Amino acid sequence: MMEMYNTQKLVNLLIEKNWHISCAESCTGGMLAANIVDIPNASKVFDASFVTYAEPIMDGLRILGCKCGNSLVVVLKCCRVVCKH
């Protein structure tokens, strides 16, 4: 589970930069989103969360250029692609 302090820092940074965040999760079962929405004022920056194990839905993410995976390199590449859309 993500430490509350780090999550608070993330939410504060998003608010400060006027950035928003959304999540697409699979094996984490929504834990990332749950940790974020536990923080006061997260609703100012948290837009959406998707939790799916279904291949057809994950294929929809791949259409955006994301390759679902659990390595940090893959996750960061996916983030860059989604931010462009």
TIVEXSE-703203 format. One line per 5 residues: for each residue x, y, z of N, C-alpha, C. Coordinates in Angstrom, 2 decimals. Last residue first. Layout:
<atoms>
X,Y,Z,X,Y,Z,X,Y,Z ~ ... .
</atoms>
This chain:
<atoms>
-2.90,12.07,-25.68,-4.29,11.96,-26.15,-5.16,12.81,-25.26 ~ -0.56,12.36,-24.30,-0.65,12.99,-25.62,-2.07,12.99,-26.16 ~ -1.00,10.75,-22.10,-0.98,12.21,-21.92,-1.05,12.94,-23.24 ~ -0.67,8.23,-23.24,-2.00,8.65,-22.83,-2.05,10.17,-22.64 ~ 2.14,8.23,-23.60,1.24,8.08,-24.73,-0.15,8.60,-24.39 .
3.12,8.47,-20.98,3.46,9.48,-21.98,2.48,9.45,-23.16 ~ 2.11,6.11,-19.83,1.69,7.42,-19.33,1.95,8.51,-20.35 ~ 3.53,4.19,-21.26,2.08,4.26,-21.38,1.58,5.61,-20.92 ~ 6.09,4.68,-20.27,5.82,4.86,-21.70,4.32,5.00,-21.93 ~ 5.68,3.99,-17.58,6.03,5.37,-17.93,5.77,5.64,-19.40 .
5.15,1.22,-17.87,4.16,2.11,-17.28,4.44,3.57,-17.66 ~ 7.57,0.29,-18.92,6.33,0.15,-19.69,5.28,1.11,-19.17 ~ 9.30,0.91,-16.78,9.56,1.45,-18.11,8.28,1.41,-18.96 ~ 8.28,-0.62,-14.69,8.23,0.84,-14.61,8.43,1.48,-15.97 ~ 6.23,-3.39,-15.55,7.56,-2.80,-15.38,7.43,-1.28,-15.41 .
3.78,-4.51,-16.00,4.06,-4.07,-14.65,5.47,-3.53,-14.48 ~ 1.51,-3.61,-18.65,2.56,-4.40,-18.04,2.88,-3.84,-16.67 ~ 0.10,-2.82,-21.72,-0.12,-3.06,-20.29,0.98,-3.97,-19.76 ~ 1.11,-0.55,-23.75,1.31,-1.98,-23.61,1.20,-2.24,-22.12 ~ -0.63,1.93,-25.51,-0.15,1.41,-24.24,0.05,-0.09,-24.34 .
-1.81,2.96,-27.70,-0.36,2.78,-27.75,0.23,2.25,-26.47 ~ -4.48,2.97,-27.80,-3.85,4.25,-27.52,-2.32,4.17,-27.56 ~ -4.87,0.28,-28.01,-5.13,1.10,-29.20,-4.49,2.47,-29.03 ~ -4.57,-0.56,-25.42,-3.45,-0.78,-26.35,-3.63,0.02,-27.63 ~ -7.05,-0.04,-24.41,-5.92,0.77,-23.94,-4.74,0.64,-24.89 .
-8.42,-2.05,-25.74,-8.78,-0.65,-25.99,-7.69,0.29,-25.52 ~ -7.32,-4.28,-24.53,-7.01,-4.03,-25.94,-7.34,-2.60,-26.32 ~ -8.60,-4.14,-22.11,-7.17,-3.83,-22.13,-6.71,-3.59,-23.56 ~ -11.06,-4.99,-23.08,-10.93,-3.63,-22.55,-9.46,-3.23,-22.51 ~ -10.54,-7.63,-23.87,-11.05,-6.65,-24.84,-10.91,-5.20,-24.36 .
-9.52,-8.81,-21.38,-8.65,-8.54,-22.52,-9.23,-7.54,-23.52 ~ -10.34,-7.76,-18.17,-10.86,-8.24,-19.44,-9.96,-7.84,-20.60 ~ -9.74,-6.66,-15.86,-8.97,-7.86,-16.17,-9.32,-8.34,-17.57 ~ -9.69,-3.29,-14.76,-10.16,-4.33,-15.67,-9.18,-5.49,-15.75 ~ -10.62,-0.25,-13.64,-10.04,-1.50,-13.18,-10.59,-2.59,-14.07 .
-10.07,3.14,-13.93,-10.58,1.95,-14.60,-9.86,0.74,-14.04 ~ -10.93,6.36,-12.85,-10.17,5.14,-12.61,-10.86,3.98,-13.31 ~ -10.62,9.95,-13.10,-11.25,8.66,-13.38,-10.33,7.51,-13.01 ~ -9.58,12.40,-11.89,-10.66,12.38,-12.89,-11.37,11.04,-13.01 ~ -8.38,14.34,-9.34,-8.60,12.94,-9.74,-9.81,12.85,-10.65 .
-8.26,16.95,-8.45,-7.30,16.52,-9.47,-7.53,15.10,-9.99 ~ -10.15,17.43,-6.57,-9.76,18.56,-7.42,-8.89,18.11,-8.60 ~ -10.31,15.19,-5.03,-11.35,15.37,-6.06,-11.04,16.55,-6.98 ~ -8.42,15.48,-3.10,-8.06,14.69,-4.28,-9.09,14.87,-5.40 ~ -9.03,16.75,-0.71,-8.91,17.56,-1.92,-8.50,16.79,-3.17 .
-7.52,14.26,1.33,-8.38,15.44,1.20,-8.02,16.25,-0.04 ~ -7.14,10.96,0.13,-6.47,12.21,0.49,-7.44,13.38,0.34 ~ -8.37,8.78,-0.91,-8.37,8.91,0.55,-7.79,10.24,1.02 ~ -7.82,8.77,-3.58,-9.08,9.40,-3.16,-9.23,9.47,-1.65 ~ -5.33,7.37,-3.59,-5.40,8.77,-3.97,-6.68,9.42,-3.42 .
-6.00,4.79,-2.80,-5.05,5.57,-2.00,-5.14,7.05,-2.32 ~ -7.72,4.06,-4.90,-8.23,4.12,-3.52,-7.31,4.95,-2.63 ~ -5.96,4.03,-7.09,-7.05,5.00,-7.03,-7.58,5.16,-5.61 ~ -4.37,1.83,-6.27,-3.78,3.15,-6.51,-4.84,4.23,-6.40 ~ -6.21,-0.30,-6.11,-5.54,0.19,-4.90,-4.92,1.57,-5.09 .
-7.48,-1.55,-8.19,-7.95,-0.22,-7.81,-7.27,0.36,-6.59 ~ -6.17,-3.98,-8.64,-7.57,-3.97,-8.20,-8.09,-2.63,-7.73 ~ -3.73,-4.65,-9.58,-3.76,-3.87,-8.34,-5.17,-3.68,-7.82 ~ -4.15,-5.85,-12.03,-3.88,-6.72,-10.87,-3.84,-5.96,-9.55 ~ -5.12,-3.12,-13.23,-5.56,-4.49,-13.44,-5.33,-5.28,-12.16 .
-5.97,0.29,-13.99,-5.34,-0.74,-13.18,-5.90,-2.11,-13.53 ~ -5.52,3.46,-14.81,-5.97,2.22,-15.43,-5.23,1.10,-14.73 ~ -6.40,6.69,-13.62,-5.70,5.42,-13.46,-6.34,4.34,-14.31 ~ -5.62,10.18,-13.84,-6.56,9.07,-14.01,-5.75,7.79,-13.92 ~ -5.14,13.54,-12.80,-4.66,12.17,-12.89,-5.84,11.22,-13.07 .
-4.13,16.89,-13.67,-5.13,15.89,-13.27,-4.55,14.50,-13.47 ~ -2.65,19.98,-12.56,-2.65,18.78,-13.37,-3.72,17.84,-12.84 ~ -1.86,22.31,-11.27,-3.15,22.28,-11.97,-3.19,21.13,-12.98 ~ 0.29,22.26,-9.67,0.56,22.36,-11.10,-0.72,22.46,-11.94 ~ -0.99,21.97,-7.16,-0.09,23.10,-7.40,0.14,23.34,-8.90 .
-2.30,19.50,-7.51,-3.07,20.73,-7.28,-2.22,21.95,-7.63 ~ -0.07,17.82,-7.79,-1.06,17.91,-8.86,-1.89,19.18,-8.73 ~ 1.12,18.20,-5.27,1.83,18.59,-6.48,0.86,18.75,-7.65 ~ -0.87,17.10,-3.58,-0.48,18.51,-3.45,0.24,19.01,-4.71 ~ -0.83,14.43,-4.48,-2.05,15.24,-4.63,-1.71,16.73,-4.53 .
1.82,13.74,-3.71,1.37,13.63,-5.09,0.16,14.53,-5.34 ~ 1.75,14.09,-0.94,2.68,14.89,-1.74,2.24,14.88,-3.21 ~ -0.10,12.10,-0.31,-0.42,13.50,-0.02,0.47,14.42,-0.84 ~ 1.43,9.89,-1.01,0.19,10.17,-1.73,-0.24,11.61,-1.51 ~ 3.47,10.04,0.87,3.79,10.14,-0.55,2.55,10.47,-1.37 .
1.95,9.68,3.24,2.76,10.88,3.04,3.07,11.10,1.57 ~ 0.83,7.12,3.00,-0.03,8.29,2.97,0.75,9.56,2.68 ~ 2.39,4.75,0.85,2.42,5.51,2.10,1.60,6.79,1.95 ~ 0.50,2.23,-0.76,1.26,3.47,-0.88,1.23,4.22,0.46 ~ 0.84,-1.18,0.00,0.00,0.00,0.00,0.89,1.25,0.00 .
</atoms>
